[in-house]
Amino acid sequence: MKQQLKFMLSVAIALFMLFHINQWMKHDPEIWETVENVEWSAGGAGLYFYEENHQKYGLYMMYGSGLPVAGQQTAKIKIINHRELKMDFLPMGYNQVVESKRIYLVDGKLMMDGLNYERLETFR
């Protein structure tokens, strides 16, 4: 009887832990919650992050003189940790090399290539 109770208690604890670990793994880190569906701007350039078909993407936009967006490039996003993203830009034209950039969340701003991107109103 004691062994059965120990066994059932062990199974209950294991199931409880498995459920919570699974929930923790599904939870997106803080950086994605901060950047998703928001446009970020820094001196002639902008970033926008979104999710489509369970894949995270970033849109890098170059603003033009008198044009809202002069050019743009899409990148797949990988979350490194709760304060860092990695953008893998998809190859364009003759350039078949995937270019990677790191983005850091610091004091509510994004930093990439020495530029500080500030949050704008919701993009979509």
DSSP file (Angstrom, degrees, kcal/mol; ACC not computed):
  #  RESIDUE AA STRUCTURE BP1 BP2  ACC     N-H-->O    O-->H-N    N-H-->O    O-->H-N    TCO  KAPPA ALPHA  PHI   PSI    X-CA   Y-CA   Z-CA
    1    1 A M     >        0   0    0      0, 0.0     4,-2.0     0, 0.0     5,-0.1   0.000 360.0 360.0 360.0 -42.7    0.0    0.0    0.0
    2    2 A K  H  >  +     0   0    0      1,-0.2     4,-2.3     2,-0.2     5,-0.2   0.880 360.0  51.4 -65.8 -38.1    2.8    2.4    0.9
    3    3 A Q  H  > S+     0   0    0      2,-0.2     4,-2.7     1,-0.2    -1,-0.2   0.895 108.4  51.2 -66.9 -39.7    4.6    1.6   -2.3
    4    4 A Q  H  > S+     0   0    0      2,-0.2     4,-2.7     1,-0.2     5,-0.2   0.910 110.3  49.3 -63.3 -41.4    1.5    2.3   -4.4
    5    5 A L  H  X S+     0   0    0     -4,-2.0     4,-2.4     2,-0.2    -2,-0.2   0.913 112.1  48.0 -63.5 -43.9    1.1    5.6   -2.7
    6    6 A K  H  X S+     0   0    0     -4,-2.3     4,-2.5     2,-0.2    -2,-0.2   0.920 112.7  49.4 -61.6 -44.4    4.7    6.5   -3.3
    7    7 A F  H  X S+     0   0    0     -4,-2.7     4,-2.3     2,-0.2    -2,-0.2   0.932 112.6  46.1 -62.1 -46.6    4.4    5.5   -6.9
    8    8 A M  H  X S+     0   0    0     -4,-2.7     4,-2.3     1,-0.2    -1,-0.2   0.877 112.9  50.2 -65.8 -37.8    1.2    7.5   -7.5
    9    9 A L  H  X S+     0   0    0     -4,-2.4     4,-2.4    -5,-0.2    -1,-0.2   0.903 110.4  50.4 -65.4 -41.3    2.7   10.6   -5.8
   10   10 A S  H  X S+     0   0    0     -4,-2.5     4,-2.4     2,-0.2    -2,-0.2   0.904 111.3  48.2 -62.5 -42.7    5.9   10.3   -8.0
   11   11 A V  H  X S+     0   0    0     -4,-2.3     4,-2.6     2,-0.2     5,-0.2   0.916 111.2  50.4 -64.9 -43.0    3.7   10.1  -11.1
   12   12 A A  H  X S+     0   0    0     -4,-2.3     4,-2.3     1,-0.2    -2,-0.2   0.914 112.3  46.7 -62.8 -43.1    1.7   13.1  -10.0
   13   13 A I  H  X S+     0   0    0     -4,-2.4     4,-2.6     2,-0.2    -1,-0.2   0.911 112.3  50.7 -64.8 -42.5    4.8   15.1   -9.3
   14   14 A A  H  X S+     0   0    0     -4,-2.4     4,-2.6     2,-0.2    -2,-0.2   0.917 111.9  46.8 -62.1 -44.1    6.4   14.1  -12.7
   15   15 A L  H  X S+     0   0    0     -4,-2.6     4,-2.4     2,-0.2    -1,-0.2   0.906 111.9  51.1 -64.4 -41.7    3.2   15.1  -14.6
   16   16 A F  H  X S+     0   0    0     -4,-2.3     4,-2.0    -5,-0.2    -2,-0.2   0.931 113.5  44.5 -59.5 -47.3    3.0   18.4  -12.8
   17   17 A M  H  X S+     0   0    0     -4,-2.6     4,-2.6     1,-0.2     5,-0.2   0.902 111.9  52.6 -65.9 -41.8    6.7   19.2  -13.6
   18   18 A L  H  X S+     0   0    0     -4,-2.6     4,-2.2     1,-0.2    -1,-0.2   0.909 109.3  49.6 -61.7 -43.3    6.3   18.0  -17.2
   19   19 A F  H  X S+     0   0    0     -4,-2.4     4,-2.2     1,-0.2    -1,-0.2   0.928 113.5  45.2 -61.2 -46.7    3.3   20.3  -17.7
   20   20 A H  H  X S+     0   0    0     -4,-2.0     4,-2.2     2,-0.2    -2,-0.2   0.867 112.3  50.3 -70.2 -36.2    5.0   23.4  -16.2
   21   21 A I  H  X S+     0   0    0     -4,-2.6     4,-2.2     2,-0.2    -1,-0.2   0.911 110.8  50.8 -65.7 -41.0    8.3   22.8  -18.2
   22   22 A N  H  X S+     0   0    0     -4,-2.2     4,-1.5    -5,-0.2    -2,-0.2   0.916 111.1  47.7 -61.9 -44.1    6.2   22.5  -21.4
   23   23 A Q  H  X S+     0   0    0     -4,-2.2     4,-1.1     1,-0.2    -1,-0.2   0.898 111.2  51.4 -63.8 -40.6    4.4   25.7  -20.6
   24   24 A W  H  < S+     0   0    0     -4,-2.2     3,-0.4     1,-0.2    -2,-0.2   0.890 108.8  50.8 -63.6 -40.3    7.7   27.5  -19.9
   25   25 A M  H  < S+     0   0    0     -4,-2.2    -1,-0.2     1,-0.2    -2,-0.2   0.814 108.5  52.0 -69.5 -30.5    9.2   26.3  -23.2
   26   26 A K  H  < S+     0   0    0     -4,-1.5     2,-0.3    -5,-0.2    -1,-0.2   0.728  88.3  99.4 -76.6 -21.8    6.2   27.6  -25.2
   27   27 A H  S  < S-     0   0    0     -4,-1.1    -3,-0.0    -3,-0.4    -4,-0.0  -0.507  74.0-131.3 -73.3 125.9    6.5   31.0  -23.6
   28   28 A D        -     0   0    0     -2,-0.3     5,-0.1     1,-0.1    -1,-0.1  -0.526  30.7-105.3 -73.0 140.4    8.3   33.6  -25.8
   29   29 A P    >>  -     0   0    0      0, 0.0     4,-1.3     0, 0.0     3,-0.8  -0.122  36.0 -95.9 -62.2 166.0   10.9   35.6  -24.0
   30   30 A E  H 3> S+     0   0    0      1,-0.2     4,-1.6     2,-0.2     5,-0.2   0.803 117.4  63.7 -54.9 -37.8   10.4   39.2  -23.1
   31   31 A I  H 3> S+     0   0    0     51,-0.3     4,-2.1     1,-0.2    -1,-0.2   0.896 102.2  48.9 -61.4 -40.3   12.0   40.7  -26.1
   32   32 A W  H <> S+     0   0    0     -3,-0.8     4,-2.4     1,-0.2    -1,-0.2   0.907 108.6  53.1 -67.3 -39.4    9.5   39.2  -28.6
   33   33 A E  H  < S+     0   0    0     -4,-1.3    -1,-0.2     1,-0.2    -2,-0.2   0.823 113.0  46.4 -61.6 -30.8    6.6   40.5  -26.4
   34   34 A T  H  < S+     0   0    0     -4,-1.6    -2,-0.2    -3,-0.1    -1,-0.2   0.864 120.6  33.8 -79.3 -38.9    8.1   44.0  -26.6
   35   35 A V  H >< S+     0   0    0     -4,-2.1     3,-1.4    -5,-0.2    14,-0.6   0.729  84.8 113.1 -95.2 -22.9    8.9   44.1  -30.3
   36   36 A E  B 3< S-a   49   0A   0     -4,-2.4    14,-0.2     1,-0.3     3,-0.1  -0.253  91.6  -0.9 -62.0 134.4    6.1   42.2  -32.0
   37   37 A N  T 3  S+     0   0    0     12,-3.2    86,-0.5     1,-0.2     2,-0.4   0.779 107.1 114.3  59.1  32.5    3.8   44.3  -34.2
   38   38 A V    <   -     0   0    0     -3,-1.4    11,-0.8    11,-0.3     2,-0.4  -0.992  61.9-134.1-130.6 138.7    5.6   47.5  -33.4
   39   39 A E  E     -B   48   0A   0     82,-0.8    81,-3.1    -2,-0.4     2,-0.4  -0.781  19.2-162.3 -92.0 137.6    7.6   49.7  -35.8
   40   40 A W  E     -BC  47 119A   0      7,-3.1     7,-2.6    -2,-0.4     2,-0.4  -0.954   7.0-162.9-120.4 137.5   11.0   50.9  -34.5
   41   41 A S  E     +BC  46 118A   0     77,-2.6    77,-2.8    -2,-0.4     2,-0.3  -0.952  17.6 167.2-130.7 142.5   12.8   53.9  -36.1
   42   42 A A  E >   -B   45   0A   0      3,-2.9     3,-1.4    -2,-0.4    75,-0.1  -0.837  66.4 -46.4-153.3 113.2   16.3   55.2  -36.2
   43   43 A G  T 3  S-     0   0    0     -2,-0.3     3,-0.1     1,-0.3    74,-0.0   0.767 124.5 -20.8  32.5  70.7   17.7   57.9  -38.5
   44   44 A G  T 3  S+     0   0    0      1,-0.2    19,-2.1    20,-0.1     2,-0.3   0.488 124.7  81.3  86.8   3.3   16.5   56.9  -41.9
   45   45 A A  E <   -BD  42  62A   0     -3,-1.4    -3,-2.9    17,-0.2     2,-0.3  -0.964  53.0-170.1-139.2 156.0   15.8   53.2  -41.1
   46   46 A G  E     -BD  41  61A   0     15,-2.7    15,-3.2    -2,-0.3     2,-0.4  -0.973   9.7-151.1-144.7 158.7   13.1   51.2  -39.4
   47   47 A L  E     -BD  40  60A   0     -7,-2.6    -7,-3.1    -2,-0.3     2,-0.3  -0.975  10.1-177.5-129.3 143.8   12.4   47.7  -38.1
   48   48 A Y  E     -BD  39  59A   0     11,-1.6    11,-3.2    -2,-0.4     2,-0.4  -0.989   9.5-158.4-141.8 134.8    9.1   45.9  -37.8
   49   49 A F  E     +aD  36  58A   0    -11,-0.8   -12,-3.2   -14,-0.6   -11,-0.3  -0.918  19.8 154.7-119.2 139.0    8.6   42.4  -36.3
   50   50 A Y  E     - D   0  57A   0      7,-2.3     7,-3.3    -2,-0.4     2,-0.4  -0.958  32.9-125.7-152.9 167.7    5.7   40.0  -36.9
   51   51 A E  E     + D   0  56A   0     -2,-0.3     2,-0.4     5,-0.2     5,-0.2  -0.974  23.8 175.8-123.5 136.4    4.9   36.3  -36.8
   52   52 A E  E >  S- D   0  55A   0      3,-2.7     3,-1.4    -2,-0.4    -2,-0.0  -0.979  70.6 -10.1-142.7 125.3    3.4   34.3  -39.7
   53   53 A N  T 3  S-     0   0    0     -2,-0.4     3,-0.1     1,-0.3    -1,-0.1   0.896 128.1 -55.1  52.1  45.6    2.7   30.5  -39.8
   54   54 A H  T 3  S+     0   0    0      1,-0.2     2,-0.4    -3,-0.0    -1,-0.3   0.643 116.1 114.1  64.8  18.2    4.7   30.0  -36.5
   55   55 A Q  E <   -D   52   0A   0     -3,-1.4    -3,-2.7    21,-0.0     2,-0.4  -0.975  62.1-135.9-118.6 133.0    7.8   31.7  -37.9
   56   56 A K  E     -D   51   0A   0     -2,-0.4    21,-2.4    21,-0.4     2,-0.3  -0.707  26.5-175.3 -88.9 137.1    9.1   35.0  -36.6
   57   57 A Y  E     -DE  50  76A   0     -7,-3.3    -7,-2.3    -2,-0.4     2,-0.4  -0.924  16.0-154.8-130.9 154.8   10.1   37.7  -39.1
   58   58 A G  E     -DE  49  75A   0     17,-2.8    17,-2.7    -2,-0.3     2,-0.5  -0.980   8.9-150.4-125.7 143.8   11.7   41.1  -39.1
   59   59 A L  E     -DE  48  74A   0    -11,-3.2   -11,-1.6    -2,-0.4     2,-0.6  -0.968   6.1-158.2-115.8 119.7   11.3   43.7  -41.8
   60   60 A Y  E     -DE  47  73A   0     13,-3.0    13,-2.3    -2,-0.5     2,-0.4  -0.878  16.2-167.5 -97.7 123.3   14.2   46.1  -42.2
   61   61 A M  E     -DE  46  72A   0    -15,-3.2   -15,-2.7    -2,-0.6     2,-0.6  -0.920  16.6-153.4-118.6 137.2   13.0   49.3  -43.9
   62   62 A M  E     -DE  45  71A   0      9,-3.1     8,-2.9    -2,-0.4     9,-1.4  -0.941  21.1-142.2-106.0 119.1   15.1   52.1  -45.5
   63   63 A Y  E     -     0   0A   0    -19,-2.1     2,-0.3    -2,-0.6     6,-0.2  -0.553  15.7-151.2 -81.6 144.7   13.1   55.4  -45.4
   64   64 A G  E >   - E   0  67A   0      3,-1.3     3,-0.8    -2,-0.2     2,-0.7  -0.722  30.6 -86.6-113.0 164.7   13.5   57.7  -48.4
   65   65 A S  T 3  S-     0   0    0      1,-0.3     4,-0.1    -2,-0.3    -1,-0.0  -0.584 116.9  -7.3 -69.4 110.7   13.3   61.4  -48.8
   66   66 A G  T 3  S+     0   0    0     -2,-0.7    -1,-0.3     1,-0.2     3,-0.1   0.391 119.6  99.4  81.5  -3.7    9.5   62.0  -49.4
   67   67 A L  E <   -E   64   0A   0     -3,-0.8    -3,-1.3     1,-0.1     3,-0.3  -0.935  69.4-141.9-114.8 137.7    8.9   58.3  -49.6
   68   68 A P  E    S+     0   0A   0      0, 0.0     2,-0.4     0, 0.0    -1,-0.1   0.945  94.4   7.4 -61.5 -45.9    7.5   56.3  -46.6
   69   69 A V  E     -     0   0A   0     -6,-0.2    -6,-0.3     1,-0.1     3,-0.1  -0.947  58.2-178.3-140.5 117.5    9.7   53.3  -47.5
   70   70 A A  E    S-     0   0A   0     -8,-2.9     2,-0.3    -2,-0.4    -7,-0.2   0.769  76.4 -12.0 -83.7 -27.8   12.4   53.4  -50.2
   71   71 A G  E     -E   62   0A   0     -9,-1.4    -9,-3.1     2,-0.0     2,-0.3  -0.978  61.9-166.1-165.4 159.9   13.4   49.8  -49.8
   72   72 A Q  E     -E   61   0A   0     -2,-0.3     2,-0.3   -11,-0.2   -11,-0.2  -0.992   5.5-160.4-153.1 157.4   12.9   46.9  -47.4
   73   73 A Q  E     -E   60   0A   0    -13,-2.3   -13,-3.0    -2,-0.3     2,-0.3  -0.997  16.5-136.1-142.7 137.4   14.3   43.4  -46.7
   74   74 A T  E     -E   59   0A   0     -2,-0.3    16,-1.9   -15,-0.2     2,-0.3  -0.704  21.5-173.9 -95.5 144.3   12.8   40.5  -44.8
   75   75 A A  E     -EF  58  89A   0    -17,-2.7   -17,-2.8    -2,-0.3     2,-0.3  -0.990  25.6-121.6-136.4 144.5   14.7   38.5  -42.2
   76   76 A K  E     -EF  57  88A   0     12,-2.4    12,-3.0    -2,-0.3     2,-0.4  -0.651  34.1-136.6 -79.6 143.6   14.0   35.4  -40.2
   77   77 A I  E     - F   0  87A   0    -21,-2.4     2,-0.4    -2,-0.3   -21,-0.4  -0.851  19.2-172.7-108.7 136.6   14.2   36.0  -36.5
   78   78 A K  E     - F   0  86A   0      8,-2.4     8,-2.5    -2,-0.4     2,-0.6  -0.998  22.8-134.4-123.3 129.0   15.8   33.8  -33.9
   79   79 A I  E     + F   0  85A   0     -2,-0.4     6,-0.2     6,-0.2     3,-0.1  -0.734  22.5 179.9 -83.3 119.8   15.4   34.6  -30.2
   80   80 A I  E     -     0   0A   0      4,-2.1     2,-0.3    -2,-0.6    -1,-0.2   0.913  64.4 -36.1 -84.2 -50.3   18.8   34.3  -28.5
   81   81 A N  E >  S- F   0  84A   0      3,-1.5     3,-1.2   -52,-0.0    -1,-0.3  -0.877  80.1 -67.3-158.0-171.4   17.7   35.3  -25.0
   82   82 A H  T 3  S+     0   0    0      1,-0.3   -51,-0.3    -2,-0.3     3,-0.1   0.529 133.2  31.8 -69.9  -3.2   15.2   37.7  -23.3
   83   83 A R  T 3  S+     0   0    0      1,-0.1    22,-2.4   -53,-0.1     2,-0.4   0.276 112.2  65.7-131.4   8.1   17.2   40.7  -24.5
   84   84 A E  E <   -FG  81 104A   0     -3,-1.2    -4,-2.1    20,-0.2    -3,-1.5  -0.994  48.9-176.2-144.2 134.9   18.7   39.6  -27.8
   85   85 A L  E     -FG  79 103A   0     18,-2.7    18,-2.5    -2,-0.4     2,-0.5  -0.868  15.5-145.6-119.5 156.4   17.4   38.7  -31.3
   86   86 A K  E     -FG  78 102A   0     -8,-2.5    -8,-2.4    -2,-0.3     2,-0.6  -0.995  10.2-156.3-122.4 127.7   19.3   37.5  -34.4
   87   87 A M  E     -FG  77 101A   0     14,-3.2    14,-2.1    -2,-0.5     2,-0.8  -0.914   2.8-165.2-104.3 121.0   18.0   38.5  -37.8
   88   88 A D  E     -FG  76 100A   0    -12,-3.0   -12,-2.4    -2,-0.6    12,-0.2  -0.886  18.6-144.6-104.7 101.1   19.0   36.2  -40.7
   89   89 A F  E     -FG  75  99A   0     10,-3.0    10,-0.7    -2,-0.8   -14,-0.2  -0.440  17.6-118.6 -69.5 134.1   18.3   38.3  -43.8
   90   90 A L        -     0   0    0    -16,-1.9     7,-0.1    -2,-0.2   -16,-0.1  -0.452  38.3 -94.6 -71.2 142.8   17.1   36.2  -46.7
   91   91 A P        -     0   0    0      0, 0.0     2,-0.4     0, 0.0     5,-0.2  -0.277  42.4-159.3 -59.7 141.8   19.3   36.2  -49.8
   92   92 A M  B >   -J   95   0B   0      3,-0.9     3,-1.6     5,-0.2     5,-0.2  -0.975  46.2 -38.2-125.5 139.0   18.4   38.8  -52.5
   93   93 A G  T 3  S-     0   0    0     -2,-0.4     0, 0.0     1,-0.3     0, 0.0  -0.197 125.2 -12.0  55.7-129.8   19.3   38.9  -56.2
   94   94 A Y  T 3  S+     0   0    0      1,-0.1     2,-1.0     2,-0.0    -1,-0.3   0.698 115.6  93.1 -77.8 -19.9   22.8   37.7  -56.9
   95   95 A N  B <   +J   92   0B   0     -3,-1.6    -3,-0.9     1,-0.2    -1,-0.1  -0.650  45.8 170.2 -78.6 103.5   23.8   37.8  -53.2
   96   96 A Q        +     0   0    0     -2,-1.0     2,-0.4    -5,-0.2    -1,-0.2   0.204  42.0 108.6 -99.6  15.0   23.1   34.2  -52.0
   97   97 A V        -     0   0    0     -5,-0.2     2,-0.6    -7,-0.1    -5,-0.2  -0.793  69.9-129.4 -94.3 132.2   24.8   34.7  -48.7
   98   98 A V        -     0   0    0     -2,-0.4     2,-0.5    -7,-0.1    -8,-0.1  -0.710  23.4-152.8 -79.9 120.8   22.6   34.9  -45.5
   99   99 A E  E     -G   89   0A   0    -10,-0.7   -10,-3.0    -2,-0.6     2,-0.4  -0.824   7.7-155.5 -98.0 132.9   23.6   38.0  -43.6
  100  100 A S  E     -G   88   0A   0     -2,-0.5     2,-0.3   -12,-0.2   -12,-0.2  -0.871  11.1-176.4-111.7 141.6   23.0   38.0  -39.8
  101  101 A K  E     -G   87   0A   0    -14,-2.1   -14,-3.2    -2,-0.4     2,-0.4  -0.979  18.5-136.3-131.3 145.6   22.6   40.9  -37.5
  102  102 A R  E     -G   86   0A   0     -2,-0.3     2,-0.4   -16,-0.2    11,-0.4  -0.855  15.7-164.1-102.0 138.6   22.2   41.0  -33.7
  103  103 A I  E     -G   85   0A   0    -18,-2.5   -18,-2.7    -2,-0.4     2,-0.4  -0.983   4.6-161.3-123.6 132.8   19.6   43.2  -32.1
  104  104 A Y  E     -GH  84 111A   0      7,-2.2     7,-2.4    -2,-0.4     2,-0.7  -0.922  14.6-139.7-118.3 139.2   19.6   44.1  -28.4
  105  105 A L  E     + H   0 110A   0    -22,-2.4     2,-0.4    -2,-0.4     5,-0.2  -0.879  32.7 168.1 -95.7 114.5   16.9   45.4  -26.2
  106  106 A V  E >   - H   0 109A   0      3,-3.0     3,-1.9    -2,-0.7    -2,-0.0  -0.978  65.4 -22.1-133.7 118.8   18.4   48.0  -23.9
  107  107 A D  T 3  S-     0   0    0     -2,-0.4     3,-0.1     1,-0.3    -1,-0.1   0.859 125.9 -50.2  51.2  42.9   16.3   50.4  -21.7
  108  108 A G  T 3  S+     0   0    0      1,-0.3    11,-0.3    10,-0.0     2,-0.3   0.499 121.5  98.8  79.0   3.6   13.2   50.0  -23.9
  109  109 A K  E <   -H  106   0A   0     -3,-1.9    -3,-3.0     9,-0.1     2,-0.4  -0.853  69.3-125.0-119.3 157.1   15.1   50.7  -27.2
  110  110 A L  E     -HI 105 117A   0      7,-2.3     7,-3.7    -2,-0.3     2,-0.5  -0.830  19.7-157.6-100.2 141.6   16.5   48.4  -29.8
  111  111 A M  E     +HI 104 116A   0     -7,-2.4    -7,-2.2    -2,-0.4     2,-0.3  -0.979  21.5 156.3-120.8 128.4   20.2   48.6  -30.8
  112  112 A M  E >  S- I   0 115A   0      3,-1.9     3,-2.1    -2,-0.5    -9,-0.1  -0.959  71.0  -8.2-148.9 131.4   21.6   47.3  -34.1
  113  113 A D  T 3  S-     0   0    0    -11,-0.4     3,-0.1    -2,-0.3   -10,-0.1   0.833 128.1 -55.0  52.8  37.6   24.7   48.3  -35.9
  114  114 A G  T 3  S+     0   0    0      1,-0.3     2,-0.3     0, 0.0    -1,-0.3   0.468 112.4 118.0  79.2   0.8   25.3   51.2  -33.4
  115  115 A L  E <   -I  112   0A   0     -3,-2.1    -3,-1.9   -73,-0.0     2,-0.6  -0.803  59.1-138.4-101.5 144.5   21.9   52.8  -34.0
  116  116 A N  E     -I  111   0A   0     -2,-0.3     2,-0.5    -5,-0.2    -5,-0.2  -0.905  17.5-155.6-100.2 117.2   19.2   53.2  -31.3
  117  117 A Y  E     -I  110   0A   0     -7,-3.7    -7,-2.3    -2,-0.6     2,-0.3  -0.813   7.8-153.8 -95.7 127.3   15.8   52.3  -32.6
  118  118 A E  E     -C   41   0A   0    -77,-2.8   -77,-2.6    -2,-0.5     2,-0.2  -0.770  23.4-102.3-103.4 148.2   12.9   53.9  -30.8
  119  119 A R  E     -C   40   0A   0    -11,-0.3   -79,-0.2    -2,-0.3     2,-0.2  -0.439  37.7-170.7 -69.4 131.7    9.4   52.6  -30.6
  120  120 A L        -     0   0    0    -81,-3.1   -81,-0.2     1,-0.2     3,-0.1  -0.514  40.4 -64.0-107.4-177.3    6.7   54.2  -32.9
  121  121 A E  S    S-     0   0    0     -2,-0.2   -82,-0.8     1,-0.2    -1,-0.2  -0.210  77.6 -68.4 -61.2 160.9    3.0   53.7  -32.9
  122  122 A T        -     0   0    0    -84,-0.2   -84,-0.2     1,-0.1    -1,-0.2  -0.306  45.4-150.0 -56.0 131.8    1.7   50.3  -33.8
  123  123 A F              0   0    0    -86,-0.5    -1,-0.1     1,-0.2   -85,-0.1   0.907 360.0 360.0 -75.1 -47.1    2.4   49.6  -37.4
  124  124 A R              0   0    0    -87,-0.3    -1,-0.2     0, 0.0   -86,-0.1   0.396 360.0 360.0-110.6 360.0   -0.5   47.2  -38.4
